[in-house]
Amino acid sequence: MAKSCTYCEAELLAIEALAFIAGEQKLLERFVALSGIAPEAMRQAAAAPGFLAGVLGFLLHNEPDLLAFCAHTQRQPALVAQAAAQLPGGEIITPKIPL
């Protein structure tokens, strides 16, 4: 069964979010502390169901980080929430900002 374009776009956005997090030292440190996943294990963890939704959830639950990512990628916060909902495990993520 082929994945929908929406799903593929959600995956790509989550990968972009992970790269953004990895590029910001303090953000990466907090992500590692909250997720328990060491930076060197993230590539392997990214293949696990729910990981990419968790990356977007990490941003969605901290408005300043979400807005920084959105400014960096020129995307709206609502798109990040929609993408999270398309990924496995994303249905349990509730954004903290009004959409």
HURANOR-V399580 format. One record per pair of residues at least 6 apart in sequence whose C-alpha atoms are under 7 Angstrom apart, sorted by the first residue. I is the first residue (numbers start at 1). J is the second residue. D is the distance in Angstrom with one decimal. If there is no record, write none. Layout:
i=I j=J d=D
i=I j=J d=D
//
This chain:
i=7 j=86 d=5.7
i=7 j=87 d=6.7
i=10 j=83 d=4.4
i=10 j=84 d=6.8
i=10 j=86 d=6.4
i=10 j=87 d=6.8
i=11 j=52 d=7.0
i=14 j=52 d=5.5
i=14 j=55 d=6.4
i=14 j=56 d=6.0
i=17 j=55 d=6.9
i=17 j=56 d=6.8
i=18 j=55 d=6.4
i=20 j=69 d=7.0
i=21 j=27 d=5.7
i=21 j=28 d=5.3
i=22 j=28 d=5.3
i=32 j=38 d=6.0
i=32 j=39 d=7.0
i=45 j=51 d=6.7
i=46 j=52 d=6.4
i=49 j=88 d=5.9
i=50 j=88 d=5.0
i=50 j=89 d=4.7
i=53 j=84 d=5.0
i=53 j=87 d=5.6
i=53 j=88 d=6.6
i=53 j=89 d=6.1
i=53 j=90 d=5.0
i=56 j=80 d=6.7
i=56 j=84 d=5.8
i=57 j=84 d=6.9
i=57 j=93 d=5.9
i=59 j=65 d=5.7
i=59 j=66 d=4.8
i=60 j=66 d=5.7
i=60 j=95 d=5.2
i=60 j=96 d=6.4
i=61 j=95 d=6.1
i=61 j=96 d=5.6
i=63 j=97 d=6.7
i=66 j=77 d=6.9
i=67 j=77 d=7.0
i=70 j=76 d=5.9
i=70 j=77 d=6.3
i=78 j=99 d=5.5
i=81 j=95 d=6.5
i=84 j=90 d=4.8
i=85 j=91 d=4.8
//
